[in-house]
């Protein structure tokens, strides 16, 4: 395998088949993950709006001119 750090040799000693997890068993983890992703995206957008209002030169802050960010 090649990555940006060079070549890597991987030895597979054992394979274990995966199992299907019922939705009810995974519901809380899925909800927590989605909540975390939404929070991170909201924070990212908020910082972009703040950076758009700031007068900072010499660094790219991925600023947004309006609160309508993607």
PQR file of N, CA, C, O and H, with PARSE charges and radii, in Angstrom:
ATOM      1  N   UNK A   1       0.849  -1.164   0.000 -0.4000 1.5000
ATOM      2  CA  UNK A   1       0.000   0.000   0.000 -0.0000 2.0000
ATOM      3  C   UNK A   1       0.897   1.230   0.000  0.5500 1.7000
ATOM      4  O   UNK A   1       1.927   1.242   0.674 -0.5500 1.4000
ATOM      5  N   UNK A   2       0.519   2.263  -0.747 -0.4000 1.5000
ATOM      6  CA  UNK A   2       1.283   3.500  -0.794 -0.0000 2.0000
ATOM      7  C   UNK A   2       0.438   4.642  -0.252  0.5500 1.7000
ATOM      8  O   UNK A   2      -0.716   4.804  -0.648 -0.5500 1.4000
ATOM      9  H   UNK A   2      -0.318   2.252  -1.294  0.4000 1.0000
ATOM     10  N   UNK A   3       1.002   5.428   0.644 -0.4000 1.5000
ATOM     11  CA  UNK A   3       0.344   6.618   1.161 -0.0000 2.0000
ATOM     12  C   UNK A   3       1.282   7.794   0.981  0.5500 1.7000
ATOM     13  O   UNK A   3       2.369   7.638   0.424 -0.5500 1.4000
ATOM     14  H   UNK A   3       1.940   5.297   0.965  0.4000 1.0000
ATOM     15  N   UNK A   4       0.886   8.958   1.437 -0.4000 1.5000
ATOM     16  CA  UNK A   4       1.750  10.130   1.305 -0.0000 2.0000
ATOM     17  C   UNK A   4       3.017  10.000   2.161  0.5500 1.7000
ATOM     18  O   UNK A   4       3.961  10.772   1.991 -0.5500 1.4000
ATOM     19  H   UNK A   4       0.004   9.085   1.890  0.4000 1.0000
ATOM     20  N   UNK A   5       3.037   9.036   3.070 -0.4000 1.5000
ATOM     21  CA  UNK A   5       4.203   8.818   3.910 -0.0000 2.0000
ATOM     22  C   UNK A   5       5.128   7.742   3.359  0.5500 1.7000
ATOM     23  O   UNK A   5       6.170   7.463   3.952 -0.5500 1.4000
ATOM     24  H   UNK A   5       2.270   8.409   3.208  0.4000 1.0000
ATOM     25  N   UNK A   6       4.763   7.132   2.231 -0.4000 1.5000
ATOM     26  CA  UNK A   6       5.600   6.108   1.623 -0.0000 2.0000
ATOM     27  C   UNK A   6       4.871   4.784   1.503  0.5500 1.7000
ATOM     28  O   UNK A   6       3.641   4.733   1.498 -0.5500 1.4000
ATOM     29  H   UNK A   6       3.916   7.358   1.750  0.4000 1.0000
ATOM     30  N   UNK A   7       5.649   3.710   1.406 -0.4000 1.5000
ATOM     31  CA  UNK A   7       5.085   2.374   1.259 -0.0000 2.0000
ATOM     32  C   UNK A   7       4.841   1.754   2.626  0.5500 1.7000
ATOM     33  O   UNK A   7       5.600   1.976   3.569 -0.5500 1.4000
ATOM     34  H   UNK A   7       6.648   3.752   1.410  0.4000 1.0000
ATOM     35  N   UNK A   8       3.777   0.977   2.717 -0.4000 1.5000
ATOM     36  CA  UNK A   8       3.448   0.268   3.947 -0.0000 2.0000
ATOM     37  C   UNK A   8       3.157  -1.190   3.600  0.5500 1.7000
ATOM     38  O   UNK A   8       2.490  -1.491   2.611 -0.5500 1.4000
ATOM     39  H   UNK A   8       3.161   0.796   1.950  0.4000 1.0000
ATOM     40  N   UNK A   9       3.664  -2.066   4.421 -0.4000 1.5000
ATOM     41  CA  UNK A   9       3.404  -3.490   4.228 -0.0000 2.0000
ATOM     42  C   UNK A   9       2.419  -3.924   5.307  0.5500 1.7000
ATOM     43  O   UNK A   9       2.645  -3.715   6.499 -0.5500 1.4000
ATOM     44  H   UNK A   9       4.206  -1.822   5.224  0.4000 1.0000
ATOM     45  N   UNK A  10       1.324  -4.531   4.864 -0.4000 1.5000
ATOM     46  CA  UNK A  10       0.267  -4.946   5.788 -0.0000 2.0000
ATOM     47  C   UNK A  10       0.108  -6.451   5.687  0.5500 1.7000
ATOM     48  O   UNK A  10      -0.048  -7.000   4.597 -0.5500 1.4000
ATOM     49  H   UNK A  10       1.140  -4.701   3.895  0.4000 1.0000
ATOM     50  N   UNK A  11       0.149  -7.106   6.825 -0.4000 1.5000
ATOM     51  CA  UNK A  11      -0.053  -8.552   6.864 -0.0000 2.0000
ATOM     52  C   UNK A  11      -1.415  -8.836   7.489  0.5500 1.7000
ATOM     53  O   UNK A  11      -1.694  -8.383   8.599 -0.5500 1.4000
ATOM     54  H   UNK A  11       0.276  -6.660   7.711  0.4000 1.0000
ATOM     55  N   UNK A  12      -2.261  -9.581   6.784 -0.4000 1.5000
ATOM     56  CA  UNK A  12      -3.566  -9.961   7.308 -0.0000 2.0000
ATOM     57  C   UNK A  12      -3.420 -11.365   7.887  0.5500 1.7000
ATOM     58  O   UNK A  12      -3.255 -12.341   7.156 -0.5500 1.4000
ATOM     59  H   UNK A  12      -2.034  -9.949   5.882  0.4000 1.0000
ATOM     60  N   UNK A  13      -3.484 -11.443   9.206 -0.4000 1.5000
ATOM     61  CA  UNK A  13      -3.314 -12.723   9.878 -0.0000 2.0000
ATOM     62  C   UNK A  13      -4.639 -13.457  10.068  0.5500 1.7000
ATOM     63  O   UNK A  13      -4.675 -14.687  10.114 -0.5500 1.4000
ATOM     64  H   UNK A  13      -3.619 -10.650   9.800  0.4000 1.0000
ATOM     65  N   UNK A  14      -5.720 -12.697  10.177 -0.4000 1.5000
ATOM     66  CA  UNK A  14      -6.998 -13.311  10.468 -0.0000 2.0000
ATOM     67  C   UNK A  14      -8.113 -12.395   9.975  0.5500 1.7000
ATOM     68  O   UNK A  14      -8.027 -11.174  10.103 -0.5500 1.4000
ATOM     69  H   UNK A  14      -5.690 -11.698  10.140  0.4000 1.0000
ATOM     70  N   UNK A  15      -9.143 -12.986   9.419 -0.4000 1.5000
ATOM     71  CA  UNK A  15     -10.313 -12.228   8.998 -0.0000 2.0000
ATOM     72  C   UNK A  15     -11.497 -12.654   9.854  0.5500 1.7000
ATOM     73  O   UNK A  15     -11.717 -13.841  10.095 -0.5500 1.4000
ATOM     74  H   UNK A  15      -9.212 -13.978   9.315  0.4000 1.0000
ATOM     75  N   UNK A  16     -12.247 -11.665  10.304 -0.4000 1.5000
ATOM     76  CA  UNK A  16     -13.435 -11.927  11.102 -0.0000 2.0000
ATOM     77  C   UNK A  16     -14.612 -11.313  10.356  0.5500 1.7000
ATOM     78  O   UNK A  16     -14.608 -10.121  10.047 -0.5500 1.4000
ATOM     79  H   UNK A  16     -12.068 -10.701  10.108  0.4000 1.0000
ATOM     80  N   UNK A  17     -15.607 -12.124  10.071 -0.4000 1.5000
ATOM     81  CA  UNK A  17     -16.780 -11.628   9.347 -0.0000 2.0000
ATOM     82  C   UNK A  17     -17.548 -10.637  10.209  0.5500 1.7000
ATOM     83  O   UNK A  17     -17.678 -10.818  11.420 -0.5500 1.4000
ATOM     84  H   UNK A  17     -15.610 -13.092  10.322  0.4000 1.0000
ATOM     85  N   UNK A  18     -18.056  -9.584   9.566 -0.4000 1.5000
ATOM     86  CA  UNK A  18     -18.853  -8.593  10.271 -0.0000 2.0000
ATOM     87  C   UNK A  18     -20.255  -9.099  10.541  0.5500 1.7000
ATOM     88  O   UNK A  18     -20.683 -10.113   9.990 -0.5500 1.4000
ATOM     89  H   UNK A  18     -17.950  -9.437   8.583  0.4000 1.0000
ATOM     90  N   UNK A  19     -20.952  -8.392  11.379 -0.4000 1.5000
ATOM     91  CA  UNK A  19     -22.324  -8.754  11.724 -0.0000 2.0000
ATOM     92  C   UNK A  19     -23.227  -7.551  11.483  0.5500 1.7000
ATOM     93  O   UNK A  19     -22.807  -6.407  11.657 -0.5500 1.4000
ATOM     94  H   UNK A  19     -20.605  -7.568  11.827  0.4000 1.0000
ATOM     95  N   UNK A  20     -24.446  -7.809  11.088 -0.4000 1.5000
ATOM     96  CA  UNK A  20     -25.430  -6.759  10.926 -0.0000 2.0000
ATOM     97  C   UNK A  20     -25.969  -6.408  12.304  0.5500 1.7000
ATOM     98  O   UNK A  20     -26.418  -7.276  13.053 -0.5500 1.4000
ATOM     99  H   UNK A  20     -24.787  -8.739  10.947  0.4000 1.0000
ATOM    100  N   UNK A  21     -25.916  -5.127  12.621 -0.4000 1.5000
ATOM    101  CA  UNK A  21     -26.404  -4.654  13.916 -0.0000 2.0000
ATOM    102  C   UNK A  21     -27.814  -4.117  13.728  0.5500 1.7000
ATOM    103  O   UNK A  21     -28.038  -3.324  12.814 -0.5500 1.4000
ATOM    104  H   UNK A  21     -25.551  -4.422  12.013  0.4000 1.0000
ATOM    105  N   UNK A  22     -28.760  -4.512  14.541 -0.4000 1.5000
ATOM    106  CA  UNK A  22     -30.116  -3.982  14.420 -0.0000 2.0000
ATOM    107  C   UNK A  22     -30.126  -2.469  14.664  0.5500 1.7000
ATOM    108  O   UNK A  22     -29.360  -1.955  15.479 -0.5500 1.4000
ATOM    109  H   UNK A  22     -28.579  -5.156  15.284  0.4000 1.0000
ATOM    110  N   UNK A  23     -30.999  -1.774  13.949 -0.4000 1.5000
ATOM    111  CA  UNK A  23     -31.072  -0.322  14.060 -0.0000 2.0000
ATOM    112  C   UNK A  23     -31.295   0.122  15.496  0.5500 1.7000
ATOM    113  O   UNK A  23     -30.672   1.081  15.951 -0.5500 1.4000
ATOM    114  H   UNK A  23     -31.621  -2.191  13.287  0.4000 1.0000
ATOM    115  N   UNK A  24     -32.161  -0.553  16.205 -0.4000 1.5000
ATOM    116  CA  UNK A  24     -32.459  -0.166  17.584 -0.0000 2.0000
ATOM    117  C   UNK A  24     -31.215  -0.213  18.469  0.5500 1.7000
ATOM    118  O   UNK A  24     -31.083   0.577  19.404 -0.5500 1.4000
ATOM    119  H   UNK A  24     -32.668  -1.333  15.835  0.4000 1.0000
ATOM    120  N   UNK A  25     -30.317  -1.131  18.175 -0.4000 1.5000
ATOM    121  CA  UNK A  25     -29.092  -1.233  18.964 -0.0000 2.0000
ATOM    122  C   UNK A  25     -28.108  -0.108  18.627  0.5500 1.7000
ATOM    123  O   UNK A  25     -27.293   0.282  19.463 -0.5500 1.4000
ATOM    124  H   UNK A  25     -30.424  -1.773  17.416  0.4000 1.0000
ATOM    125  N   UNK A  26     -28.191   0.402  17.411 -0.4000 1.5000
ATOM    126  CA  UNK A  26     -27.258   1.435  16.965 -0.0000 2.0000
ATOM    127  C   UNK A  26     -27.857   2.829  16.995  0.5500 1.7000
ATOM    128  O   UNK A  26     -27.152   3.805  16.740 -0.5500 1.4000
ATOM    129  H   UNK A  26     -28.854   0.085  16.733  0.4000 1.0000
ATOM    130  N   UNK A  27     -29.135   2.943  17.301 -0.4000 1.5000
ATOM    131  CA  UNK A  27     -29.849   4.228  17.233 -0.0000 2.0000
ATOM    132  C   UNK A  27     -29.151   5.338  18.011  0.5500 1.7000
ATOM    133  O   UNK A  27     -28.973   6.433  17.478 -0.5500 1.4000
ATOM    134  H   UNK A  27     -29.708   2.150  17.508  0.4000 1.0000
ATOM    135  N   UNK A  28     -28.751   5.088  19.252 -0.4000 1.5000
ATOM    136  CA  UNK A  28     -28.141   6.122  20.087 -0.0000 2.0000
ATOM    137  C   UNK A  28     -26.795   6.566  19.527  0.5500 1.7000
ATOM    138  O   UNK A  28     -26.484   7.757  19.537 -0.5500 1.4000
ATOM    139  H   UNK A  28     -28.895   4.198  19.686  0.4000 1.0000
ATOM    140  N   UNK A  29     -25.999   5.625  19.042 -0.4000 1.5000
ATOM    141  CA  UNK A  29     -24.699   5.995  18.473 -0.0000 2.0000
ATOM    142  C   UNK A  29     -24.873   6.807  17.199  0.5500 1.7000
ATOM    143  O   UNK A  29     -24.136   7.764  16.960 -0.5500 1.4000
ATOM    144  H   UNK A  29     -26.251   4.658  19.034  0.4000 1.0000
ATOM    145  N   UNK A  30     -25.846   6.425  16.383 -0.4000 1.5000
ATOM    146  CA  UNK A  30     -26.111   7.163  15.142 -0.0000 2.0000
ATOM    147  C   UNK A  30     -26.559   8.586  15.475  0.5500 1.7000
ATOM    148  O   UNK A  30     -26.081   9.549  14.876 -0.5500 1.4000
ATOM    149  H   UNK A  30     -26.445   5.648  16.577  0.4000 1.0000
ATOM    150  N   UNK A  31     -27.474   8.711  16.429 -0.4000 1.5000
ATOM    151  CA  UNK A  31     -27.972  10.036  16.822 -0.0000 2.0000
ATOM    152  C   UNK A  31     -26.845  10.899  17.379  0.5500 1.7000
ATOM    153  O   UNK A  31     -26.760  12.087  17.068 -0.5500 1.4000
ATOM    154  H   UNK A  31     -27.863   7.928  16.916  0.4000 1.0000
ATOM    155  N   UNK A  32     -25.982  10.309  18.200 -0.4000 1.5000
ATOM    156  CA  UNK A  32     -24.862  11.064  18.771 -0.0000 2.0000
ATOM    157  C   UNK A  32     -23.904  11.521  17.679  0.5500 1.7000
ATOM    158  O   UNK A  32     -23.420  12.652  17.707 -0.5500 1.4000
ATOM    159  H   UNK A  32     -26.051   9.344  18.453  0.4000 1.0000
ATOM    160  N   UNK A  33     -23.633  10.655  16.728 -0.4000 1.5000
ATOM    161  CA  UNK A  33     -22.715  11.005  15.637 -0.0000 2.0000
ATOM    162  C   UNK A  33     -23.287  12.120  14.767  0.5500 1.7000
ATOM    163  O   UNK A  33     -22.571  13.051  14.399 -0.5500 1.4000
ATOM    164  H   UNK A  33     -24.027   9.736  16.705  0.4000 1.0000
ATOM    165  N   UNK A  34     -24.571  12.030  14.438 -0.4000 1.5000
ATOM    166  CA  UNK A  34     -25.207  13.066  13.632 -0.0000 2.0000
ATOM    167  C   UNK A  34     -25.254  14.400  14.381  0.5500 1.7000
ATOM    168  O   UNK A  34     -25.037  15.456  13.785 -0.5500 1.4000
ATOM    169  H   UNK A  34     -25.153  11.274  14.737  0.4000 1.0000
ATOM    170  N   UNK A  35     -25.532  14.353  15.665 -0.4000 1.5000
ATOM    171  CA  UNK A  35     -25.550  15.569  16.481 -0.0000 2.0000
ATOM    172  C   UNK A  35     -24.163  16.211  16.507  0.5500 1.7000
ATOM    173  O   UNK A  35     -24.037  17.431  16.403 -0.5500 1.4000
ATOM    174  H   UNK A  35     -25.708  13.496  16.149  0.4000 1.0000
ATOM    175  N   UNK A  36     -23.141  15.400  16.644 -0.4000 1.5000
ATOM    176  CA  UNK A  36     -21.766  15.905  16.655 -0.0000 2.0000
ATOM    177  C   UNK A  36     -21.413  16.541  15.311  0.5500 1.7000
ATOM    178  O   UNK A  36     -20.804  17.610  15.272 -0.5500 1.4000
ATOM    179  H   UNK A  36     -23.243  14.409  16.729  0.4000 1.0000
ATOM    180  N   UNK A  37     -21.791  15.893  14.212 -0.4000 1.5000
ATOM    181  CA  UNK A  37     -21.497  16.428  12.888 -0.0000 2.0000
ATOM    182  C   UNK A  37     -22.201  17.759  12.655  0.5500 1.7000
ATOM    183  O   UNK A  37     -21.611  18.688  12.103 -0.5500 1.4000
ATOM    184  H   UNK A  37     -22.286  15.025  14.243  0.4000 1.0000
ATOM    185  N   UNK A  38     -23.451  17.854  13.071 -0.4000 1.5000
ATOM    186  CA  UNK A  38     -24.208  19.098  12.900 -0.0000 2.0000
ATOM    187  C   UNK A  38     -23.566  20.216  13.737  0.5500 1.7000
ATOM    188  O   UNK A  38     -23.433  21.348  13.273 -0.5500 1.4000
ATOM    189  H   UNK A  38     -23.931  17.100  13.520  0.4000 1.0000
ATOM    190  N   UNK A  39     -23.176  19.889  14.958 -0.4000 1.5000
ATOM    191  CA  UNK A  39     -22.525  20.879  15.820 -0.0000 2.0000
ATOM    192  C   UNK A  39     -21.216  21.374  15.235  0.5500 1.7000
ATOM    193  O   UNK A  39     -20.930  22.570  15.272 -0.5500 1.4000
ATOM    194  H   UNK A  39     -23.283  18.969  15.335  0.4000 1.0000
ATOM    195  N   UNK A  40     -20.428  20.470  14.699 -0.4000 1.5000
ATOM    196  CA  UNK A  40     -19.148  20.849  14.089 -0.0000 2.0000
ATOM    197  C   UNK A  40     -19.369  21.738  12.874  0.5500 1.7000
ATOM    198  O   UNK A  40     -18.663  22.729  12.688 -0.5500 1.4000
ATOM    199  H   UNK A  40     -20.661  19.498  14.668  0.4000 1.0000
ATOM    200  N   UNK A  41     -20.343  21.388  12.053 -0.4000 1.5000
ATOM    201  CA  UNK A  41     -20.636  22.181  10.855 -0.0000 2.0000
ATOM    202  C   UNK A  41     -21.130  23.572  11.248  0.5500 1.7000
ATOM    203  O   UNK A  41     -20.727  24.564  10.640 -0.5500 1.4000
ATOM    204  H   UNK A  41     -20.917  20.583  12.204  0.4000 1.0000
ATOM    205  N   UNK A  42     -21.996  23.655  12.257 -0.4000 1.5000
ATOM    206  CA  UNK A  42     -22.504  24.944  12.709 -0.0000 2.0000
ATOM    207  C   UNK A  42     -21.371  25.816  13.244  0.5500 1.7000
ATOM    208  O   UNK A  42     -21.328  27.013  12.963 -0.5500 1.4000
ATOM    209  H   UNK A  42     -22.323  22.849  12.751  0.4000 1.0000
ATOM    210  N   UNK A  43     -20.462  25.234  14.005 -0.4000 1.5000
ATOM    211  CA  UNK A  43     -19.328  25.974  14.532 -0.0000 2.0000
ATOM    212  C   UNK A  43     -18.423  26.450  13.394  0.5500 1.7000
ATOM    213  O   UNK A  43     -17.955  27.588  13.405 -0.5500 1.4000
ATOM    214  H   UNK A  43     -20.497  24.261  14.234  0.4000 1.0000
ATOM    215  N   UNK A  44     -18.180  25.586  12.422 -0.4000 1.5000
ATOM    216  CA  UNK A  44     -17.361  25.939  11.266 -0.0000 2.0000
ATOM    217  C   UNK A  44     -17.976  27.130  10.517  0.5500 1.7000
ATOM    218  O   UNK A  44     -17.265  28.056  10.129 -0.5500 1.4000
ATOM    219  H   UNK A  44     -18.560  24.661  12.413  0.4000 1.0000
ATOM    220  N   UNK A  45     -19.292  27.100  10.317 -0.4000 1.5000
ATOM    221  CA  UNK A  45     -19.964  28.187   9.620 -0.0000 2.0000
ATOM    222  C   UNK A  45     -19.944  29.468  10.441  0.5500 1.7000
ATOM    223  O   UNK A  45     -19.774  30.552   9.884 -0.5500 1.4000
ATOM    224  H   UNK A  45     -19.870  26.347  10.632  0.4000 1.0000
ATOM    225  N   UNK A  46     -20.112  29.365  11.737 -0.4000 1.5000
ATOM    226  CA  UNK A  46     -20.076  30.538  12.614 -0.0000 2.0000
ATOM    227  C   UNK A  46     -18.702  31.204  12.564  0.5500 1.7000
ATOM    228  O   UNK A  46     -18.610  32.429  12.484 -0.5500 1.4000
ATOM    229  H   UNK A  46     -20.250  28.484  12.190  0.4000 1.0000
ATOM    230  N   UNK A  47     -17.647  30.413  12.610 -0.4000 1.5000
ATOM    231  CA  UNK A  47     -16.294  30.950  12.543 -0.0000 2.0000
ATOM    232  C   UNK A  47     -16.049  31.603  11.182  0.5500 1.7000
ATOM    233  O   UNK A  47     -15.378  32.632  11.101 -0.5500 1.4000
ATOM    234  H   UNK A  47     -17.722  29.418  12.675  0.4000 1.0000
ATOM    235  N   UNK A  48     -16.588  31.012  10.116 -0.4000 1.5000
ATOM    236  CA  UNK A  48     -16.436  31.589   8.783 -0.0000 2.0000
ATOM    237  C   UNK A  48     -17.117  32.951   8.706  0.5500 1.7000
ATOM    238  O   UNK A  48     -16.584  33.877   8.096 -0.5500 1.4000
ATOM    239  H   UNK A  48     -17.133  30.176  10.181  0.4000 1.0000
ATOM    240  N   UNK A  49     -18.285  33.077   9.319 -0.4000 1.5000
ATOM    241  CA  UNK A  49     -18.988  34.367   9.330 -0.0000 2.0000
ATOM    242  C   UNK A  49     -18.194  35.389  10.144  0.5500 1.7000
ATOM    243  O   UNK A  49     -18.049  36.536   9.722 -0.5500 1.4000
ATOM    244  H   UNK A  49     -18.718  32.324   9.815  0.4000 1.0000
ATOM    245  N   UNK A  50     -17.682  34.985  11.302 -0.4000 1.5000
ATOM    246  CA  UNK A  50     -16.868  35.891  12.113 -0.0000 2.0000
ATOM    247  C   UNK A  50     -15.610  36.315  11.365  0.5500 1.7000
ATOM    248  O   UNK A  50     -15.215  37.480  11.414 -0.5500 1.4000
ATOM    249  H   UNK A  50     -17.799  34.053  11.645  0.4000 1.0000
ATOM    250  N   UNK A  51     -14.985  35.369  10.676 -0.4000 1.5000
ATOM    251  CA  UNK A  51     -13.774  35.686   9.910 -0.0000 2.0000
ATOM    252  C   UNK A  51     -14.100  36.651   8.775  0.5500 1.7000
ATOM    253  O   UNK A  51     -13.270  37.487   8.419 -0.5500 1.4000
ATOM    254  H   UNK A  51     -15.306  34.423  10.637  0.4000 1.0000
ATOM    255  N   UNK A  52     -15.297  36.546   8.206 -0.4000 1.5000
ATOM    256  CA  UNK A  52     -15.705  37.447   7.135 -0.0000 2.0000
ATOM    257  C   UNK A  52     -15.878  38.875   7.627  0.5500 1.7000
ATOM    258  O   UNK A  52     -15.714  39.822   6.859 -0.5500 1.4000
ATOM    259  H   UNK A  52     -15.972  35.867   8.495  0.4000 1.0000
ATOM    260  N   UNK A  53     -16.208  39.033   8.899 -0.4000 1.5000
ATOM    261  CA  UNK A  53     -16.382  40.365   9.478 -0.0000 2.0000
ATOM    262  C   UNK A  53     -15.068  40.941   9.992  0.5500 1.7000
ATOM    263  O   UNK A  53     -14.976  42.143  10.244 -0.5500 1.4000
ATOM    264  H   UNK A  53     -16.341  38.264   9.524  0.4000 1.0000
ATOM    265  N   UNK A  54     -14.060  40.106  10.148 -0.4000 1.5000
ATOM    266  CA  UNK A  54     -12.778  40.548  10.696 -0.0000 2.0000
ATOM    267  C   UNK A  54     -11.907  41.160   9.604  0.5500 1.7000
ATOM    268  O   UNK A  54     -12.031  40.827   8.426 -0.5500 1.4000
ATOM    269  H   UNK A  54     -14.135  39.130   9.943  0.4000 1.0000
ATOM    270  N   UNK A  55     -11.034  42.053  10.022 -0.4000 1.5000
ATOM    271  CA  UNK A  55     -10.084  42.672   9.096 -0.0000 2.0000
ATOM    272  C   UNK A  55      -8.707  42.062   9.359  0.5500 1.7000
ATOM    273  O   UNK A  55      -7.855  42.666  10.011 -0.5500 1.4000
ATOM    274  H   UNK A  55     -10.933  42.323  10.980  0.4000 1.0000
ATOM    275  N   UNK A  56      -8.515  40.862   8.839 -0.4000 1.5000
ATOM    276  CA  UNK A  56      -7.262  40.135   9.032 -0.0000 2.0000
ATOM    277  C   UNK A  56      -6.583  39.989   7.683  0.5500 1.7000
ATOM    278  O   UNK A  56      -7.218  39.608   6.700 -0.5500 1.4000
ATOM    279  H   UNK A  56      -9.207  40.372   8.309  0.4000 1.0000
ATOM    280  N   UNK A  57      -5.298  40.289   7.637 -0.4000 1.5000
ATOM    281  CA  UNK A  57      -4.561  40.197   6.385 -0.0000 2.0000
ATOM    282  C   UNK A  57      -3.386  39.246   6.551  0.5500 1.7000
ATOM    283  O   UNK A  57      -2.819  39.116   7.636 -0.5500 1.4000
ATOM    284  H   UNK A  57      -4.782  40.598   8.435  0.4000 1.0000
ATOM    285  N   UNK A  58      -3.034  38.587   5.463 -0.4000 1.5000
ATOM    286  CA  UNK A  58      -1.867  37.716   5.472 -0.0000 2.0000
ATOM    287  C   UNK A  58      -2.158  36.262   5.775  0.5500 1.7000
ATOM    288  O   UNK A  58      -1.241  35.441   5.801 -0.5500 1.4000
ATOM    289  H   UNK A  58      -3.495  38.692   4.581  0.4000 1.0000
ATOM    290  N   UNK A  59      -3.425  35.926   6.005 -0.4000 1.5000
ATOM    291  CA  UNK A  59      -3.777  34.535   6.283 -0.0000 2.0000
ATOM    292  C   UNK A  59      -5.170  34.273   5.711  0.5500 1.7000
ATOM    293  O   UNK A  59      -6.044  35.139   5.760 -0.5500 1.4000
ATOM    294  H   UNK A  59      -4.170  36.593   5.983  0.4000 1.0000
ATOM    295  N   UNK A  60      -5.367  33.081   5.175 -0.4000 1.5000
ATOM    296  CA  UNK A  60      -6.661  32.708   4.617 -0.0000 2.0000
ATOM    297  C   UNK A  60      -7.492  32.033   5.703  0.5500 1.7000
ATOM    298  O   UNK A  60      -7.137  30.957   6.183 -0.5500 1.4000
ATOM    299  H   UNK A  60      -4.658  32.377   5.135  0.4000 1.0000
ATOM    300  N   UNK A  61      -8.601  32.669   6.090 -0.4000 1.5000
ATOM    301  CA  UNK A  61      -9.445  32.137   7.145 -0.0000 2.0000
ATOM    302  C   UNK A  61     -10.705  31.459   6.610  0.5500 1.7000
ATOM    303  O   UNK A  61     -11.597  31.117   7.386 -0.5500 1.4000
ATOM    304  H   UNK A  61      -8.890  33.543   5.700  0.4000 1.0000
ATOM    305  N   UNK A  62     -10.791  31.261   5.286 -0.4000 1.5000
ATOM    306  CA  UNK A  62     -11.993  30.702   4.664 -0.0000 2.0000
ATOM    307  C   UNK A  62     -13.232  31.478   5.096  0.5500 1.7000
ATOM    308  O   UNK A  62     -14.248  30.907   5.492 -0.5500 1.4000
ATOM    309  H   UNK A  62     -10.066  31.539   4.655  0.4000 1.0000
ATOM    310  N   UNK A  63     -13.111  32.783   5.006 -0.4000 1.5000
ATOM    311  CA  UNK A  63     -14.167  33.670   5.469 -0.0000 2.0000
ATOM    312  C   UNK A  63     -15.382  33.610   4.563  0.5500 1.7000
ATOM    313  O   UNK A  63     -15.270  33.338   3.368 -0.5500 1.4000
ATOM    314  H   UNK A  63     -12.286  33.247   4.684  0.4000 1.0000
ATOM    315  N   UNK A  64     -16.545  33.867   5.146 -0.4000 1.5000
ATOM    316  CA  UNK A  64     -17.805  33.938   4.405 -0.0000 2.0000
ATOM    317  C   UNK A  64     -18.300  35.379   4.464  0.5500 1.7000
ATOM    318  O   UNK A  64     -18.332  35.987   5.534 -0.5500 1.4000
ATOM    319  H   UNK A  64     -16.636  34.087   6.117  0.4000 1.0000
ATOM    320  N   UNK A  65     -18.683  35.920   3.319 -0.4000 1.5000
ATOM    321  CA  UNK A  65     -19.152  37.288   3.256 -0.0000 2.0000
ATOM    322  C   UNK A  65     -20.550  37.438   3.872  0.5500 1.7000
ATOM    323  O   UNK A  65     -20.890  38.507   4.379 -0.5500 1.4000
ATOM    324  H   UNK A  65     -18.657  35.426   2.449  0.4000 1.0000
ATOM    325  N   UNK A  66     -21.346  36.390   3.829 -0.4000 1.5000
ATOM    326  CA  UNK A  66     -22.704  36.430   4.358 -0.0000 2.0000
ATOM    327  C   UNK A  66     -22.924  35.218   5.250  0.5500 1.7000
ATOM    328  O   UNK A  66     -22.146  34.265   5.212 -0.5500 1.4000
ATOM    329  H   UNK A  66     -21.070  35.522   3.417  0.4000 1.0000
ATOM    330  N   UNK A  67     -23.985  35.251   6.053 -0.4000 1.5000
ATOM    331  CA  UNK A  67     -24.283  34.088   6.905 -0.0000 2.0000
ATOM    332  C   UNK A  67     -24.757  32.878   6.123  0.5500 1.7000
ATOM    333  O   UNK A  67     -24.902  31.795   6.690 -0.5500 1.4000
ATOM    334  H   UNK A  67     -24.618  36.025   6.084  0.4000 1.0000
ATOM    335  N   UNK A  68     -25.003  33.044   4.826 -0.4000 1.5000
ATOM    336  CA  UNK A  68     -25.446  31.922   3.995 -0.0000 2.0000
ATOM    337  C   UNK A  68     -24.219  31.173   3.497  0.5500 1.7000
ATOM    338  O   UNK A  68     -23.746  31.413   2.386 -0.5500 1.4000
ATOM    339  H   UNK A  68     -24.885  33.924   4.365  0.4000 1.0000
ATOM    340  N   UNK A  69     -23.711  30.278   4.309 -0.4000 1.5000
ATOM    341  CA  UNK A  69     -22.543  29.481   3.942 -0.0000 2.0000
ATOM    342  C   UNK A  69     -22.986  28.068   3.661  0.5500 1.7000
ATOM    343  O   UNK A  69     -24.053  27.645   4.105 -0.5500 1.4000
ATOM    344  H   UNK A  69     -24.095  30.083   5.212  0.4000 1.0000
ATOM    345  N   UNK A  70     -22.186  27.347   2.937 -0.4000 1.5000
ATOM    346  CA  UNK A  70     -22.576  25.977   2.571 -0.0000 2.0000
ATOM    347  C   UNK A  70     -22.360  25.004   3.659  0.5500 1.7000
ATOM    348  O   UNK A  70     -22.644  23.818   3.492 -0.5500 1.4000
ATOM    349  H   UNK A  70     -21.319  27.691   2.576  0.4000 1.0000
TER
END
